[in-house]
Amino acid sequence: MRTERTSFDGGMKRIQFSVRYPDRFVHPLQRRIMEETPITRAELLMWSPTDDAATFLWFDGDREATETVVGGIDSLLASDFVEDDAGTYAFLRQDEYEFSAALLDTIASSGVIFLPPVVFLATGDVRFEAVGETAALSSFHDELSEFGSLTVERVHEFERMRSPSRLTERQQAALEAAVEAGYYEIPREGSVADVAAVLDCSPSTAGELVRKAEAAVIGGYVESG
């Protein structure tokens, strides 16, 4: 499937892609999720760079549902599961990754770095972020478009540090004081006056510091998707 060449402005970019592959390129794990299971989302959090195909994932379902989905993977050698309130973590070891060899070659030669998580959805979509120089990202976009329907969802300038770097030392101290004072507890246990006492400033100054810090953190979260 060929699309027109896509280019991005110069510099280092962080791009969120969404791709939907034809059936022959769908990973077995995602194919299992698409087969009317309680699992609708799997996040590939970490993976080994070696041939033993060790992966660490999170699934949006309980342990039983996760084990059912994972149990259908032919290449599976060993697995371990930890359930939490939101879903289930899974450590898997396979004898191969089971991606198409052509797709793996494209990824390996892309010249870009992939940021976790890689998200597999029951809709058939795969979402991930890549970082690199714009020419490499443009080439990768064109090459991956050969395998499926590819969409660029977000484009950001790459930053070495994310939202915490946007906080001044004083704003960081204000947030830490607010957390320690119970300002974010439900119900709230602390007040802006408590933050001001820790920072040795007026309540109005403390309130402004907290608001600006919150705005920076929330803005960074939204931008990161």
Summary of the structure (lengths in Angstrom):
residues: 225
radius of gyration: 21.8
end to end distance: 27.5
largest distance: 63.8
contacts: 653
relative contact order: 0.17
helix: 37%
strand: 28%
